[in-house]
């Protein structure tokens, strides 16, 4: 019986935490080439891990207070036409991902979208809206350091200031918003009405105030105003005193994935052949290398891996963010929305994947073209 339980637990972990398992395998294989020694301790970026933990805890706190569902109900209740409803559903994850990360935005709003469209009998719009929500969350998240894990890591790794980060990413955020608005124009302007039997209440208003303050402290820490040790201690103490259950809502597998890729990239950096190859790729075309790497191992691991081989943070930052478009594994958040859609009655993998790849490819080509134009004009690299 115990063996069966262990086997089912292992299968569940492999199925639900595939990226962690792959990162662990990569780390273990690299350890065969570079034997563990004292230098391993220098691989781990403790500041990034602590910041990521704090942001995940604060985001879980916001969700517990129900603030995002209230926001969604307010916006959707004011819509009278399908195009306006689609616009609200797509822009919610676009802007919210800037604060709560792309994966949390999709976890929050995709199930809500499926429910709303089913209630108003507009299920045929489910697939295109979810695909656009996924793109919106991935593109919106690139606007801020807390928007996604790779931004957080790169800000910490290169010591980026607020001004240089926002100046680099603002043009792509603006272009992304324009692209999303253009896509929404193809939704038919048919009358709809969204009714909620009862409004969701704001839960734990005092906790909301505490987590708002903690989020502001996170931002100050990201930009090196506060030490990360003080922030981490403050968050842990607040959770212990006010909301211990949030400890269970932190994605520890994501933290472990970062540790594994720190080990993997650190070991690659000590292999002369791999170091020379990756350094040459990043020197020749850092942005394109980052985009292509993201399509294979996803953008967060790509950022961790390639940061060991370049000081051109702009190319890596832009490349791993734009690289979130493309294949479903380019950004792991994309798999979240796909899972939700495939569980619906009308969920069809083939049609969803074709639509997903088509829209992502168009978006990626346009944004890459914009990046090269900005670069040629001297505004980027």
C-alpha positions as CSV (number, residue, x, y, z in Angstrom):
1,X,0.0,0.0,0.0
2,X,2.8,2.4,0.9
3,X,4.6,1.6,-2.4
4,X,1.4,2.4,-4.3
5,X,1.0,5.7,-2.5
6,X,4.6,6.6,-3.2
7,X,4.2,5.6,-6.9
8,X,1.0,7.7,-7.3
9,X,2.7,10.7,-5.6
10,X,5.7,10.4,-7.9
11,X,3.4,10.2,-11.0
12,X,1.4,13.2,-9.8
13,X,4.7,15.2,-9.3
14,X,5.9,14.2,-12.8
15,X,2.6,15.2,-14.4
16,X,2.0,18.5,-12.5
17,X,5.6,19.6,-12.0
18,X,7.2,18.6,-15.2
19,X,9.5,21.6,-15.4
20,X,10.8,21.0,-11.9
21,X,11.5,17.4,-12.8
22,X,13.4,18.4,-16.0
23,X,15.4,21.0,-14.1
24,X,16.3,18.5,-11.5
25,X,17.4,16.1,-14.2
26,X,19.5,18.8,-15.8
27,X,21.1,19.7,-12.5
28,X,21.9,16.1,-11.7
29,X,23.4,15.4,-15.1
30,X,25.6,18.5,-14.9
31,X,26.8,17.3,-11.5
32,X,28.3,14.3,-13.2
33,X,30.5,16.6,-15.2
34,X,31.3,19.1,-12.4
35,X,31.7,17.3,-9.1
36,X,30.1,19.1,-6.1
37,X,32.5,21.4,-4.4
38,X,32.7,24.7,-2.4
39,X,31.9,26.7,-5.5
40,X,28.4,25.3,-5.6
41,X,27.4,27.7,-2.8
42,X,28.1,30.6,-5.1
43,X,25.6,29.4,-7.7
44,X,22.5,30.2,-5.6
45,X,21.0,33.7,-5.9
46,X,19.4,33.8,-2.4
47,X,18.1,37.4,-3.0
48,X,16.0,36.2,-6.0
49,X,14.7,33.2,-4.1
50,X,13.6,35.4,-1.1
51,X,12.0,38.0,-3.3
52,X,10.1,35.3,-5.2
53,X,8.9,33.8,-2.0
54,X,7.7,37.1,-0.7
55,X,5.9,38.0,-3.9
56,X,4.1,34.7,-4.0
57,X,3.0,35.0,-0.4
58,X,1.7,38.6,-0.9
59,X,-0.1,37.5,-4.1
60,X,-1.7,34.6,-2.3
61,X,-2.8,37.1,0.4
62,X,-4.5,39.3,-2.2
63,X,-6.3,36.3,-3.6
64,X,-7.5,35.4,-0.1
65,X,-9.0,38.8,0.3
66,X,-11.0,38.3,-3.0
67,X,-9.9,41.7,-4.4
68,X,-9.4,40.4,-8.0
69,X,-12.8,38.7,-8.2
70,X,-14.5,41.9,-7.0
71,X,-12.6,43.9,-9.6
72,X,-13.7,41.4,-12.4
73,X,-17.3,41.6,-11.3
74,X,-17.4,45.4,-11.4
75,X,-15.9,45.5,-14.8
76,X,-18.0,42.8,-16.4
77,X,-21.2,43.9,-14.9
78,X,-20.9,47.2,-16.8
79,X,-20.7,45.5,-20.3
80,X,-23.7,45.3,-22.6
81,X,-22.0,43.9,-25.8
82,X,-19.8,40.9,-26.5
83,X,-16.9,43.1,-27.7
84,X,-16.9,45.1,-24.5
85,X,-17.1,41.9,-22.5
86,X,-14.2,40.4,-24.4
87,X,-12.2,43.6,-24.0
88,X,-12.7,43.5,-20.2
89,X,-11.9,39.8,-20.0
90,X,-8.6,40.2,-21.9
91,X,-7.4,43.4,-20.2
92,X,-8.0,42.1,-16.7
93,X,-5.0,39.6,-16.9
94,X,-3.0,42.1,-19.0
95,X,-2.9,44.7,-16.2
96,X,-3.3,42.4,-13.2
97,X,-0.3,40.3,-14.3
98,X,1.9,43.4,-13.8
99,X,1.2,43.0,-10.1
100,X,0.3,39.4,-9.4
101,X,2.5,37.6,-12.1
102,X,1.2,36.1,-15.3
103,X,0.5,32.6,-13.9
104,X,-1.5,33.9,-11.0
105,X,-3.5,36.2,-13.3
106,X,-4.5,33.2,-15.5
107,X,-5.3,31.0,-12.5
108,X,-7.6,33.8,-11.3
109,X,-9.3,34.9,-14.4
110,X,-9.5,31.9,-16.8
111,X,-11.9,29.8,-14.7
112,X,-13.9,33.0,-14.1
113,X,-14.0,33.6,-17.9
114,X,-15.2,30.0,-18.6
115,X,-18.0,30.4,-16.0
116,X,-19.1,33.8,-17.3
117,X,-19.2,32.8,-21.0
118,X,-21.1,29.6,-20.1
119,X,-23.7,31.5,-18.1
120,X,-24.5,33.9,-20.9
121,X,-24.4,31.1,-23.5
122,X,-21.3,32.4,-25.4
123,X,-19.2,29.2,-25.1
124,X,-18.1,29.5,-28.8
125,X,-15.9,32.5,-27.7
126,X,-14.2,30.6,-25.0
127,X,-11.1,29.4,-26.9
128,X,-10.2,32.7,-28.6
129,X,-10.7,34.7,-25.5
130,X,-8.6,32.3,-23.4
131,X,-5.8,32.4,-26.0
132,X,-5.9,36.2,-25.9
133,X,-6.0,36.2,-22.1
134,X,-2.9,34.0,-22.1
135,X,-1.1,36.3,-24.5
136,X,-2.3,39.3,-22.5
137,X,-1.0,37.9,-19.2
138,X,2.4,37.0,-20.7
139,X,2.8,40.4,-22.4
140,X,1.4,42.5,-19.6
141,X,3.7,40.8,-17.1
142,X,6.8,42.0,-18.9
143,X,6.0,45.6,-17.9
144,X,7.1,45.3,-14.3
145,X,9.7,43.4,-12.2
146,X,7.1,41.5,-10.2
147,X,5.2,40.6,-13.4
148,X,7.1,37.3,-13.9
149,X,10.0,35.4,-12.3
150,X,12.5,36.1,-15.0
151,X,12.1,39.9,-14.6
152,X,12.6,39.5,-10.9
153,X,15.7,37.4,-11.4
154,X,17.2,39.7,-14.0
155,X,16.6,42.8,-12.0
156,X,18.4,41.1,-9.1
157,X,21.2,39.6,-11.2
158,X,22.1,42.8,-13.0
159,X,21.1,45.3,-10.3
160,X,18.7,47.1,-12.6
161,X,17.2,50.4,-11.5
162,X,13.5,51.4,-11.9
163,X,14.2,53.9,-14.7
164,X,16.3,51.6,-17.0
165,X,13.9,48.7,-16.6
166,X,10.8,50.6,-17.5
167,X,12.4,52.5,-20.3
168,X,13.4,49.2,-21.9
169,X,10.1,47.5,-21.5
170,X,7.6,50.3,-22.0
171,X,7.7,50.3,-25.9
172,X,6.9,46.6,-26.0
173,X,4.1,46.9,-23.4
174,X,2.5,49.7,-25.4
175,X,2.8,47.8,-28.7
176,X,1.3,44.7,-27.0
177,X,-1.7,46.7,-25.8
178,X,-2.3,48.0,-29.3
179,X,-2.1,44.5,-30.7
180,X,-4.6,43.2,-28.1
181,X,-7.0,46.0,-28.8
182,X,-6.8,45.3,-32.6
183,X,-7.6,41.6,-32.0
184,X,-10.7,42.5,-30.0
185,X,-12.0,44.4,-33.0
186,X,-12.7,41.1,-34.6
187,X,-15.2,40.1,-31.9
188,X,-18.8,40.7,-33.1
189,X,-20.7,43.5,-31.5
190,X,-23.7,41.4,-30.3
191,X,-25.7,42.3,-27.2
192,X,-25.0,40.4,-24.0
193,X,-25.7,41.0,-20.3
194,X,-23.7,39.6,-17.4
195,X,-25.6,39.2,-14.1
196,X,-24.2,38.0,-10.8
197,X,-26.8,36.7,-8.3
198,X,-24.8,38.3,-5.5
199,X,-21.6,40.3,-5.4
200,X,-18.5,38.8,-3.9
201,X,-17.7,40.4,-0.6
202,X,-14.3,41.9,0.3
203,X,-12.9,39.4,2.8
204,X,-10.4,40.3,5.5
205,X,-10.0,44.0,4.8
206,X,-7.4,44.4,7.5
207,X,-5.3,41.7,5.9
208,X,-5.7,43.5,2.5
209,X,-4.1,46.6,4.1
210,X,-1.2,44.5,5.5
211,X,-0.6,42.8,2.2
212,X,-0.7,46.1,0.3
213,X,2.0,47.5,2.6
214,X,4.0,44.3,2.1
215,X,3.7,44.5,-1.7
216,X,5.1,48.1,-1.6
217,X,8.0,46.8,0.5
218,X,8.6,44.2,-2.1
219,X,8.8,46.8,-4.8
220,X,11.3,48.9,-2.7
221,X,13.4,45.7,-2.2
222,X,13.4,44.8,-5.9
223,X,14.9,48.2,-6.6
224,X,17.5,47.9,-3.8
225,X,16.0,50.4,-1.5
226,X,15.5,47.8,1.3
227,X,17.6,44.8,2.1
228,X,15.9,41.5,1.1
229,X,16.7,39.9,4.4
230,X,14.5,42.5,6.2
231,X,11.7,42.0,3.8
232,X,11.8,38.2,4.1
233,X,11.7,38.4,7.9
234,X,8.9,40.9,7.8
235,X,6.8,38.7,5.5
236,X,7.4,35.5,7.5
237,X,6.5,37.2,10.8
238,X,3.3,38.7,9.3
239,X,2.2,35.3,7.9
240,X,2.9,33.6,11.2
241,X,0.9,36.2,13.2
242,X,-1.9,36.9,10.7
243,X,-2.4,34.1,8.1
244,X,-0.3,30.9,8.4
245,X,-2.4,29.1,5.8
246,X,-0.7,31.2,3.1
247,X,2.5,29.3,3.6
248,X,0.7,26.4,1.8
249,X,-0.1,28.6,-1.2
250,X,3.5,29.4,-2.0
251,X,4.8,27.5,-5.1
252,X,7.8,25.8,-3.5
253,X,8.4,23.7,-6.7
254,X,9.0,27.0,-8.6
255,X,11.6,27.9,-5.9
256,X,13.2,24.5,-6.3
257,X,13.2,24.8,-10.1
258,X,15.2,28.0,-9.7
259,X,17.7,26.3,-7.4
260,X,18.1,23.4,-10.0
261,X,18.7,25.8,-12.8
262,X,21.2,27.8,-10.7
263,X,23.2,24.6,-10.3
264,X,22.8,23.7,-14.0
265,X,23.8,27.1,-15.3
266,X,26.7,27.4,-12.8
267,X,28.1,24.0,-13.9
268,X,27.7,24.9,-17.6
269,X,29.7,28.0,-16.8
270,X,32.6,25.8,-15.6
271,X,32.6,23.7,-18.8
272,X,34.8,25.5,-21.3
273,X,33.2,24.2,-24.4
274,X,29.6,25.0,-23.4
275,X,30.7,28.4,-22.0
276,X,32.4,29.3,-25.3
277,X,29.4,28.2,-27.4
278,X,26.7,30.0,-25.3
279,X,28.9,33.1,-24.9
280,X,29.3,33.2,-28.7
281,X,25.6,32.9,-29.3
282,X,24.7,35.6,-26.8
283,X,27.4,37.9,-28.2
284,X,26.3,37.4,-31.8
285,X,22.6,37.8,-31.2
286,X,21.6,37.8,-27.6
287,X,17.9,38.6,-28.1
288,X,17.2,35.9,-30.7
289,X,19.2,33.3,-28.7
290,X,17.0,34.2,-25.7
291,X,13.8,33.9,-27.7
292,X,14.8,30.5,-29.3
293,X,16.0,29.1,-25.9
294,X,12.6,30.1,-24.4
295,X,10.8,28.0,-27.0
296,X,12.6,24.9,-25.8
297,X,13.1,25.3,-22.1
298,X,10.7,28.2,-21.3
299,X,11.6,31.7,-20.6
300,X,12.3,31.5,-16.9
301,X,15.0,28.8,-17.1
302,X,16.4,30.5,-20.2
303,X,16.9,33.7,-18.3
304,X,18.7,31.9,-15.5
305,X,20.8,29.8,-17.8
306,X,21.9,32.6,-20.3
307,X,22.6,35.2,-17.7
308,X,25.8,33.4,-16.9
309,X,27.1,34.0,-20.4
310,X,26.3,37.7,-21.1
311,X,26.3,41.2,-19.5
312,X,23.9,42.4,-22.2
313,X,20.9,42.5,-19.9
314,X,18.7,44.4,-22.3
315,X,18.9,41.6,-25.0
316,X,18.3,38.9,-22.4
317,X,15.4,40.9,-20.7
318,X,13.6,41.6,-24.0
319,X,14.4,38.2,-25.5
320,X,13.1,36.1,-22.6
321,X,9.9,38.3,-22.3
322,X,9.1,38.2,-26.0
323,X,10.1,34.6,-26.0
324,X,7.1,33.9,-23.8
325,X,5.1,34.0,-27.0
326,X,5.4,31.0,-29.3
327,X,5.1,27.4,-28.2
328,X,2.9,26.5,-25.2
329,X,6.0,25.7,-23.1
330,X,7.7,29.1,-24.0
331,X,5.9,30.5,-20.9
332,X,4.7,28.0,-18.3
333,X,1.7,30.2,-17.6
334,X,0.4,29.2,-21.1
335,X,0.0,25.6,-19.9
336,X,-2.3,26.8,-17.0
337,X,-4.9,28.3,-19.3
338,X,-4.7,25.4,-21.7
339,X,-5.4,22.9,-18.9
340,X,-8.5,24.9,-17.9
341,X,-9.8,25.1,-21.4
342,X,-9.3,21.4,-22.2
343,X,-11.5,20.5,-19.1
344,X,-14.5,22.3,-20.6
345,X,-17.2,20.4,-22.6
346,X,-16.1,22.2,-25.9
347,X,-12.4,21.8,-25.2
348,X,-10.7,20.6,-28.4
349,X,-6.9,20.3,-28.2
350,X,-6.1,20.5,-31.9
351,X,-8.2,23.6,-32.6
352,X,-7.0,25.4,-29.5
353,X,-3.4,24.6,-30.3
354,X,-3.6,25.8,-33.9
355,X,-5.3,29.1,-32.7
356,X,-2.7,29.5,-29.9
357,X,0.3,28.9,-32.3
358,X,-1.1,31.2,-35.0
359,X,-1.8,34.2,-32.7
360,X,1.4,33.7,-30.8
361,X,3.5,33.5,-34.0
362,X,1.9,36.7,-35.3
363,X,2.5,38.5,-32.0
364,X,6.1,37.3,-31.7
365,X,7.0,38.3,-35.3
366,X,5.5,41.8,-34.8
367,X,7.3,42.4,-31.5
368,X,10.6,41.0,-32.7
369,X,10.4,43.3,-35.8
370,X,9.7,46.2,-33.4
371,X,12.7,45.2,-31.3
372,X,15.0,45.2,-34.3
373,X,13.7,48.5,-35.5
374,X,14.2,50.1,-32.1
375,X,17.7,48.5,-32.0
376,X,18.6,49.9,-35.4
377,X,17.4,53.3,-34.4
378,X,19.6,53.2,-31.3
379,X,16.8,53.1,-28.8
380,X,17.4,49.6,-27.4
381,X,20.8,47.9,-27.6
